[in-house]
Amino acid sequence: MNAQLRQASGEVPLCEIADIRSGHPFRGTIKQYENGDVKVVQVRDTEMTGEVNQHNMVETRLSTKKQPDWLQDGDVLFVAKGAKHYSVLVENVLERTVCSPHFFVVRLKPEFRDVVMPDFLCWQLNQQPAQRYFKATAEGSMYLSIRRQVLENVPIKVLKLEKQKQLAALHRCGVREQKVLQKLIENRQQQLGAIAIHALKSFT
């Protein structure tokens, strides 16, 4: 399959190119410790743009003696539980970091790491074809979840590396533009708020 993917674009189930496991099996609330030695990515630390915000992550301690499977750069975290199912890319990961059980960790198999880019894979899981697939297969009423088998079988289109790089670059550019526009909107709202306060005071 590796040789075939190198020669031409193809569509394969995710499990053929990546290993998929659950997040760390925390029980109950993840407690914050001032001297915690393990950092935890939770859903609240992620953005639907595919990013992980590492600044406010909980620092905790693990009760298990078993060495956890620490997150690695290039891992893709898939939000499997909740109203929205999207993926984020792990980049510049801090040492001794795990994720909550609300995620599946998608890690490219070694033989495919020079065939599929992690950021392209993350981007593709957030696009309409995959999202329609997840929506059709989600289970539950109010609290939806995606089973591992469902994620394993999501079809992944493997494009030539040059095309993957182009699409990943376009996505990153779009995210940057979105942040700039959001900042401009927030600044304008603050300006209008200040003007309104000043204008209304003049009538009192």
Helices and strands as residue ranges (DSSP letters): H 2-7, E 10-13, H 14-17, E 18-22, E 38-41, G 43-45, E 58-60, E 76-79, E 87-89, E 97-99, E 103-108, G 110-112, H 118-125, H 128-137, H 148-152, E 155-158, H 161-201
